[in-house]
């Protein structure tokens, strides 16, 4: 006889149940943002990225200005939320 799948089996509850998914959701919601926000290496890298994006935006706008175009580029800076999966 084949083994019956029961939702009361402790292995199934841990693999598929509320416990694992809830812990993962809580971890992603509360722990990850705090650790990234407090991580100096990450925040300094994010600042460097935003500085580079700002420089790129300035160079592109200068080139448009030289060409005589009135078109301008506006790139929004990156935030911590951009790097966290929901």
LINKA-V405606 format. One record per run of one state. SS is the DSSP state (hx for helix, st for strand, lp for the rest). FROM is the first residue (numbers start at 1). TO is the last residue. If there is no record, write none. Layout:
BEGIN
ss->[SS,SS]
from->[FROM,FROM]
to->[TO,TO]
END
This chain:
BEGIN
ss->[lp,hx,lp,hx,lp,hx,lp,hx,lp]
from->[1,10,17,18,39,40,68,80,84]
to->[9,16,17,38,39,67,79,83,86]
END
